[in-house]
């Protein structure tokens, strides 16, 4: 445990918490859990959370508990982001403290707490809570559990280890109801979203001898790319999955690996990063069809060439 980190948090008076654009449940959970940590260390601290308004719709219920005090921050804390350009609401200010779990983190804070072995960023913060012997309250447990659910695919991804299950057990002991959180995160779709999902599935194609499966989401479609990519990756022959999402000024790319293939390295080639099994990138200045063609060419040449078995 870093004494410098604890001293910095105890000295803070106005804290701004920031996370990556297009945040998921781990990003929000990390913000909420970190806010609780700061308030325990420094009850006088006023903590604001800056969240991208283009967040996932299922986070609305949990966002209701964010009430931001006014005032210019003296301390900026970033969570769940591998690099400063990915942060929302930073406004070119320096990051004082950074918590993250992504492989290849840029260590862009003055104090960096990074654990690539942690399945979620909330686990990184929870470890600090444990070291400080701070008891997990029910609201803190809910924030922790948000990250666990989000970044383990509801405990189905390869990163679901003993540490994850121990933390989940601690959450239930603190009083959270797993089914209620699952319902809030996964069972709130509108009919249009279900129909758009069906249309996105129709765009699915297999390439590279079946080793790669790809789908696209047009700009006018209300489809969560995470749900789509986690569905198409179930195809038994696919070793990797891609989903392209048309945004206003770029094409977002989601990558998933089912083998030893490190998609974080591939994402880095496409202006992104992430984890070995799950990562994201982007392509600017191209249409959805053009970006898809570029990606297929890259995978055909460098990842799954015809002569490679």
N, C-alpha and C positions, 0 to 999 in steps of 0.2 A: 504494500500500500504506500502510495506516495505522500509524504508529509507535506510536500510543496502543494499538492492538489488540495489536501484538506485545509491547509492554511489559506489558500486562495478562495475556496468556497466559503469559509467562515468569514473572510474579510469582505465578501461581495455584499453590496447593498441593493443594487438594481441589476437584475440578471435578465438577459434575453436568451431564450432557448430557440435554436433553429435546427431544422432538419432538411432532408432533400426534397426537391420538387416532386410533385405527384406522389405524396407520401402514402405509405401503407400502414398497417396496424402496428408493425414493429416500430416505425418512425414515431407514430403518435404515442404508443405505449412507452417508448424510451423518453419522450418529452415529459409525460406525466410522472413517470417513475423518478426521473432526474429532478423534477420540480419538488417532489416529496423529499428526496434526499437533501436538497439544498435547504429546504425549510426546516428539516430536522437539525441540520448542522448550524443553521443561522435563522432563527425564528423571525428576525427583523427584516430579512431579505424580501424584496418585492420581485416576483418572478413572472415574466411575460413569455408567452409561447407564440412564435410566428409560424403559421401553417399555410401552405399553398392552398388557395381557394379551390383549385382544381383537384382536390383530394378525392379519394375513393368514397362513393356515396354511403357505403356501409359504416363509415366512421362518424357520420353525423350524430348518432346517439351518444358516442363517447366524447365528441367535441363540445357538447353542451356544458361540460364542467370546466371549460377554459374561460376565465374572466381575467383579462389583462389589465394590470395597473398602468397608468401613464408614467412617462419619464424616460429620459435618455439612459441607456444601460451603462454601467461601469464594468460589466463582465459579460462576455458572450460565450455561451456554451453550445457546441454543435454535437448532434447525436445522429448515428446511423447514416453517415455519408463518408464516402471514401476520398472525396476531394472538395475543396472550397467552391469550385464552380457549380457543383450540384446543389448547393444550399439555396433555400428560398428565404428572402428577407434579410440577407446579410448586409447588403448595401455597401460592399467593399470595406467593411470594418474588419479588423483583425480578430481571429478566433483565439480566445484565451484558453479554453479547455475543450477537448474533443474526446468523445466516447464513440467507439466503433468496433465492428467485427469483420469488416471486409478484407479479403486478401488484397495485398498491394495498396493499402491505405497510404496516402501521400504525407501523413504526419504534418498536417497543415496548421495545427494548433500550437500555442506556446507550451501547453501541457497536453500530452497525447496518451490516452488510455485505450489501447487497441488489443483485442483478443480474437485472432482469426479462428480459433478453435471453438468459440462460442457460437451456438446455433442462431442466436438473436442478439441484437444490441441490448435489449432489456436484461439479458443474462449478464452482460458485462457490468451494467450498473448494479444489478442484484448482488454480484460478487462483492462489490464495494460495501453495500449495505450489510452483508454478512460479516465482512471484516470489521466493520464498525459496531457490530452487534446491535443494529437497529432492527427492531421487531417489524415484521411485515404486517401492515394493516390490510383490511379488505380492499380499500381503493388502490393501494400500492400493489396488492396481489393481482387485481384485475388488470392493471397496466402491464405488469410482468407477463401475465397470461396472454394478453393481446399479442405481444411480440413472439411468444412461444408458438402460438397457433399460426400466426402469419408466416413465420420464416421456417417452419418445419412442415408446412402443408398439412396442418392439423395432425402432426406427429406421424407423417408418412414418408418424409424425405430421408436421405442417407445421413443427414446431420442430427437426426433424432437419437441422442445418446443418453447414458445414465444421468448426466448432468441435467438434461432437459426434463427427464421424468422426476428427478428429485425436486427440481424447482416447481414443476406442476403440482407435485404432492404438497409442497409448502403453500402453494396458492389455495388448494382446496382446504387445507387446515386453517387458512386465514379466512375462509368463509365464502369463496367465490363459487359460482355454479357454472361448471364447464359448458353444460348444454345451453344455458342462457347466452353465454358469450358466443358460442358457435352459431346460435340462431341469429344474433345481431350482426355477425360478420358474414354469414353465408346463406341466409334464408330471407333476404330482403329484396329480391329482384322484382322489378315490374314486368308485366307481360311483354312490353316492347323489348326489354333487354333479353328476354328468353328468345323472342323471335329473331332479334339481331344476332344472337349467339348461333342460332340455327343457320342463318345466312352465312355467317363467318365460317362455319364448319364446311359449307359447300366450297369454300375457296381452298380447302386443304389438298395438298399434293405431296406425293413421295418423290424424292430425288436421290441421286447418288446410289443407285441400286437398292433403294429402300432404306438406306441408313439415315437419311435426313427427311424429316417431315416438316412442312411449312404451311402456314396459314396467314391471311391478311385481314386487317380490320380497317375499313374506310373511315374517313373523317366524320361522316354523319351517323356512325353506328355507336350505340351505347353498349359496348362489350368490354368487360374487364379482361385485359390481355392475360392476366395471371390465370384466370379460370379457363381461358381457351387453351393456353399452352399446356397447362396441367392435364387437360382432357386429351389433346391430340398426342401427347407424349406416351399415352397408354398403348399406342400401336406397337405390337410386339416386336416388329423388325427394326423399328427406329432406334438409332443410337443417340440422336440429337434432335431437338425440336426448335423451330424458330417461329415467332409471330411478329409480323410487322404491323405497326399502328400508325396511321396517318395523323399527324398533328398539324397545327397551324403553320409552323415554319420548319418542320423537319419530319423525318420518319423514325419513330422509336422502334427499337428492335429488342425483343426478349429472347434469351437463349436458355436452353435447358440441356443437360447432359445426363444420359442414363448409363454411361460407361466411365472409363478413366479420362475421357476427353475433358480438358480444362477449358470451359467456355469463357472464363474470366480473361484468359489470354486472347481469345478471339474477339471478345467485346472490346478489349483495349485497342485493337486495330480499327474498331468502329466507334472511336471517341467515347468509350464507356469503361465498364469494369464490373466487379462483383465477386461472386464466389466461383469455385471450381465447377459446381453443378448448376448454378443459376446466376445469370448475369444479364446486363442490359447495355445497349449502345444506341447510337443514332447516326443517321445519314441525312445531311442537309442538302438542299438545292435539287432534289430529285423527286419524281412522282413515286407513288406506291409501286407501280409496275417496274419502274427503272431501278428502284432500290432492291426490289425482289430479284431482279435479273443480276444485279451486282453481287448480292449475297450468294446466289446460286453459283455464279462463276467462281467466287472465292472458295466456297466449300468444295466445288468440283476439282479445283486446281490444287488447293493446299491441305484440305482436311480429309476428304474422301476421294482421292484420285482413282480413276478406273483400275489401275494396276496395284492399288493398295488393298490388302485384305486384313 
